[in-house]
Amino acid sequence: MLAMVLRQVGAPLVLEERPDPVPGPGEVCIRVEACAVCRTDLHLIDGELPQAVYPVVPGHEVVGRVEALGPGVIEPRLGTRVGVPWLGHTCGHCRYCGSGRENLCDAPGFTGCTRDGGFASHLVAEAAFTIPLDPALDPVAMAPLLCAGLIGWRTLRMAGKAGTVGLYGFGAAAHIVAQICRWQGRRVFALTRPGDREAQRFARSLGAEWAGDSDGQPPEPLDAALIFAPDGSLVPAALAAVRKGGRVVCGGIHMSNIPAFPYDLLWGERGVLSVANLTREDARTFFEILPQAGIVTRTRTYPFTQANLAIAAHRCGALQGVAVLVT
């Protein structure tokens, strides 16, 4: 097999030839068809994820076919198309796993972070943490759904019944969430990096009724603000934009420090929440609504051996949508 490996923090990924992987008990070997590049991969490269283990093969938005079964595995079957998301393992017995909150597990494993991921021709995953996917759909189009889609879905669900939703940062997750909001009948306001007119046009094309700069205010108060950009200064800005009783939900795994802000911004029963990882239940409910929601992902493909180019394009904001590596 071939893999693009991050050997140490800050280094470029290096192509390595490795022995073909053999799945252990409860595992499957997957031939990768596509793997999307996520902002979390940038945090991994920059050393901002304390749980990361190096060297590691990044990539946690994986679509592929099951090529070999480890001992004891019945499902998924050989040849099945599956997705492999960020959450790759839980202990199954801590207080969080026992209460339906496996995303908060005390001893988790993460694809492309603590275990090798999908910037490769093959990977091994725990069978129980794979997601069955429609074999008729395009693997490139599905890849961003395994993180941008799932985390966006969990973030939106934490906003409750908000009718007016502000999206701070209009990248991979927001471009999917905007489409879900439109399908659900919610109103969307997009707030992008100041001066990013291309992103604002992109947001309007996906149903946002207004798009503007994140250092300003939307044209009316929001019921909820979802923050996908890793910029802590957006938290007080979003609090200033939501009405009393509104929620600000931070959807990223890493964010810069949140600056001090006056209590008046929080007063009025406004709330600030964070999203941590995802659950298999999130995947079940998300993929159930996909056929009705009509979500279309905007992607740009790269051979997986050009992962460094895809990462650079993501880092500099040169993409509208998502970079996807293909084998």
N, C-alpha and C positions, 0 to 999 in steps of 0.2 A: 504494500500500500504506500501511498504518498500522503504527506501531511505538511501543512504550513505551521511551523512551530515558533512560539514566542519563548525564547530561551531565558530572557531576563527583562526586567522592567526597562521600558524605553527603547528596546532594541527593535529593529525590523524583523518581521517574520522570515524564517528560513525554511526552504523546501528540504524535507528529509524523506528518505526511503526507509520504511520500517517493515518488519515482518507482518504478514497479514494477521489481524487480531483474531483471537479465539475467545468466544463468549464463555464466561463462567456460569455457575449455577444462577438461575434467575435472570440471565442476560441474553441479549440478542446482538448479533453483528449486522450492521446496516450498511449497505452500499449507498453513499450519499449521492443524491441527484442535485440538490440545491441547498445553499445555506446563506441566509441573509446576514448582512453586517449591521450590528446594533451599536448604539452609543455606549452601551455597557462594555463592548469590546475595546473602545477607546479608553474607558476608565481602567480596564484590565492592563492595557499596554502602559498606561501612565502610572501604574502602581497605586491606584486609588481604592482598590478593593482588598482590604486586609485579609480576607479569607482565601485569596488566590494562592495557588501552588504552581511554582515555576520549575522547570519548563512545562508549557501547556500548549495544547492545540486549541485556539479560541473557536467560538462559534456555537450559538445556542438557539438558532432558528433553523433547524435542520429538517429537510424532507428527504426521505430515501426509501429503499426497499429492503425488507428483511432478507438477509442472505444466509444466516446460520442461526440456529437455536442452541442456547446453552442447556445443560441438564435441568430438567423439571419444567421447562417452558412449553406451554401449550398454545397460548396466545401472546402476541400476534403470530400468525402462521407464516411459513416461508412464502416469500413473494409479495406479502402484504405491503402496501405503502403506509408509512407511519411518519409522524412528526416527533421530533425530540426537542423539548423546550428547556428553558433555564433550570427549572427544578428537576434534578436528576435522581434524587434519593432523599428519603426521610427515615428517621429512626423507627417510627411507628408506635412508640410507647411513651413519649414525653407528654406533658399535659396539653400541649398544643395539637399534636397528632391525635390525641384521644378526644379532642373536642371539635374536630372538623376544621382546624386551623393549621394544616400541615405546612402552609407557607411560612409559619413562624417556628418551625421545628428547631429544637435545640442542637441537633446534630445533622444538618442537611448536607447534601452534595449538589453541586451546581455544574451543569454542562458547560464546557469551555472555560472553566474557572478552577474548580477543584478536581475535575476529571476531564479528559480530552473531549473536545467538541468536533464541530462539523466542517472546519476549514481543512478538509481531508477527503480522500477517496472513500474511506470507511471509518466507522466508529462503533464502539461497543456501548450499549445503553442498558439500563435495567428495564426489563420487559414491562414491568408494572407502571413505568413512567413514560412509556411511549403513547402516542395519541393516534388512533386510527384515522386515516384520511381517505377522502374520496379518490379512487384510482383514476377517475376520468378527468380530474382537474389538473391544471398546469402546476407542476412543482415549483416553478419560479414564482408564480403569483401567490402560492400558498406560503412560501417560506417566511415572509414578513409577519404572517398571522401568528407564528409560533412565539413571538415576544411582543413586537409592536402591537399586534392585535390583541393578544391575551392581556398584557399589562394595561393597554388602553381600555379594554373591556372592564377589567377590575376597577380601574380608576373611575370610569364613568358610573359603574354601579355604586361606588362609594359616594357619589354625588347625590344619590337618592333620586327624588322625583323632580329635580331641577328642570324648569322649563327653558331657562335662558342660561346657556353655558358658554363660558369664555375658555378658549384654548390658548395657553401661553407656550409658544414654541410650536411651529407648524412643520414638523418633520414626519418621521415614519409612523409614530403612534397617532399623532393628531390627524393625519390625513385619513386614517381608518376610522377614528372616533367621529370625525365630522360626518362621515357617511352613515354611521350608525345613528347619530343624533337626527340626521335628516329623515331616516327611515322611521324613527320613533316619534317624529313630530316635534322635536326640540328645536329651539332657535340657537344658532351658533355665531359667536363672535370670535375672530381669530386675532391674536396679538403676537406679532413676530418681532424678530430682531429689528431695531430701528432702521428704517430706510430700505428694508428688504422687500421691494415692490414685487419681485418675482414670486416670493412665497405668499404674499398677500393676494396676488392674482390667482395663484394655485388654490388658496383657501376658498376664494369666492367661486372658483370653478367646481368645487366639491360641496357647495351648498351653504357656505358661510354668508350670512346676509350683510356682514360688515367685517372688514379686515384693516388693521392699522398697527401702529408701533407700540411695542410693549412698555415704553416709557411714558405713554399717555394713558388715557382712560377710554373705555368703550362708550358708545353713545348713550347707554342707559345702564342702570345697576344690574348686576348678574345675580342669578340664583346660586350659581356655583362657578368656580374657576378651577380648571385642571391645568397643572403646571408640568410640562414635559421637558422644558429646557432646564439644564442643571445649574441654574443661576439663582442663588439664595435671595438676591435682591428683589426677585419677582414675588416673593411671599408677601411682604408688606404692600407691594403694589396691587397684588390680587385681593388682599384684605380690603384695601381702599375701594376696590371695584365691586365687591359683593354687597348685597343688601343685608339688612339685619336678618339673622338666622341663616345666612348663607354659609357655604362650605368652600374651603380652599383645599384641594387634594393634590399632593405632590406625588407624581407618578414615577420618579426616577429612583434608581438604586443609589445614586450619589449626587450630592448637590453642594455647591460652595456655601460658605457660612451665611446664615441669615442675619442681616444687620438688625440692630436694635430698632424698635418702633414703638410709638406711643400706644398705651393701653386702649385708647379710644378706637383704634383700628380693629381690635379684637372684641371690644365690648359690643353688646347687642346680640349676644349668643351666636356670634360667628365662630366657626371652628376651623382648625387646621389639622389635616390628617395626612398620613403617609401610606403609600402602598408598598408592601414588602413581598416581593416574589409573586407567586401565583399558586393556585391549587389545581388539582386534576378536575375538580368540580367547575372551576372557571373554564377550563378547556371544554368540558362537556356542554355547558350552557352556551358558550361562544360559538362552537361549531354547529350547534343546533339552529342558531338564528341566521347563520351565513346565507343559506339559500334564499331566505325571505329578504334579507337586508340588501342584497345585490352589491356587496362590497367589491370594488375594483382596486387592486394595489398598483401603484406606480413604481416601476422597477427599472434598474439598469443592470445588465448582466456583465460579469467579468469571469474569465477562467479562474478557478480557485487558486492557481499558481500565481495569479496577479492580485492576491489579497492585499498586498501593500498599497497598490494603486487605488483599490476600492476604499481602503481605510483612509487614505489621504484625501480622496474626494469627499468622504463623509465628514472628515475633520474640518475641512475648509468651507463646508456648506455649499458645495458645488452641485448637490443633488436635490432634485425635487422628487421626493419619494425615498426609495430604498435601493442600496447596492446589494446585489445578490450574486454570490459565487456559484459557479456551476462546474460539474465534473465532466 
